[in-house]
Amino acid sequence: MEYNTNRGLLFISEYGRNIQKMVHYITTIEDQEKRNKAAKFIINVMSQMHPQVRDTVDYKHKLWDHLYQISDFKLDVESPYGPPPPLALSTKPERIGYHDKEIEFKHYGKNIAMIIEKATEYEEGPEKDALVKTIANHLKKSYLNWNRDSVADELIEEHLRILSKNKLKLHESIKLITTTDLLARNNKRRKFIKPRDNGNNLKGRKKMQ
């Protein structure tokens, strides 16, 4: 019996050892036309192994790249896309840069800070007032998600001032949603979220019986 510990490493484990053996075999076929037909056959088999990703961009191209990779780039066949350079598959992607801005109030998140920054560019008028009111209500709702007891409108107004660097403020005529209404909405929303049945909900199971 041959154990996996005695076998060579799989180049791409998702396709399994049989595909790797098939690819290794066609590298030994001397006839070019037969190699091409065998390669197309293996590509079809590979595509049937993962049908859920057939609609992805450049799916066929990726299959051919994987075929060359499984052969350790020793396969000589006519590919519609040509063989990829070995370094192209081993090169690490560029590091994604993250924002280096310090978040003043982490419970509000960074997206609201970006919205506030955009709101400061609006000209004074009803449209800006409506946007500021929406932002303030969102801050109040987010605060209550973090601290469910209560929050004064004066505190939300102060946070808005800090986040906007003194560029946004609530007019006296603007009234925020009351804490009671926001808490009621949050409680109503939680009621619609059904707890997972992990098998311990005996009461529910008895009703079903």
Stockholm file with secondary structure:
# STOCKHOLM 1.0

chainA/1-209         MEYNTNRGLLFISEYGRNIQKMVHYITTIEDQEKRNKAAKFIINVMSQMHPQVRDTVDYKHKLWDHLYQISDFKLDVESPYGPPPPLALSTKPERIGYHDKEIEFKHYGKNIAMIIEKATEYEEGPEKDALVKTIANHLKKSYLNWNRDSVADELIEEHLRILSKNKLKLHESIKLITTTDLLARNNKRRKFIKPRDNGNNLKGRKKMQ
#=GR chainA/1-209 SS CCCGGGSCCCSSGGGHHHHHHHHHHHTTCCCHHHHHHHHHHHHHHHHHHCGGGTTSTTHHHHHHHHHHHHTTTCCCCCCSSCCCCHHHHHSCCCCCCCCCCCCSCTTTCHHHHHHHHHHTTSCSSHHHHHHHHHHHHHHHHHHHHHCCSCCCHHHHHHHHHHHTTTCCCCCTTCCCCCHHHHHHHHHHHHHTSCCCCCSCCHHHHHHHC
#=GC SS_cons         CCCGGGSCCCSSGGGHHHHHHHHHHHTTCCCHHHHHHHHHHHHHHHHHHCGGGTTSTTHHHHHHHHHHHHTTTCCCCCCSSCCCCHHHHHSCCCCCCCCCCCCSCTTTCHHHHHHHHHHTTSCSSHHHHHHHHHHHHHHHHHHHHHCCSCCCHHHHHHHHHHHTTTCCCCCTTCCCCCHHHHHHHHHHHHHTSCCCCCSCCHHHHHHHC
//
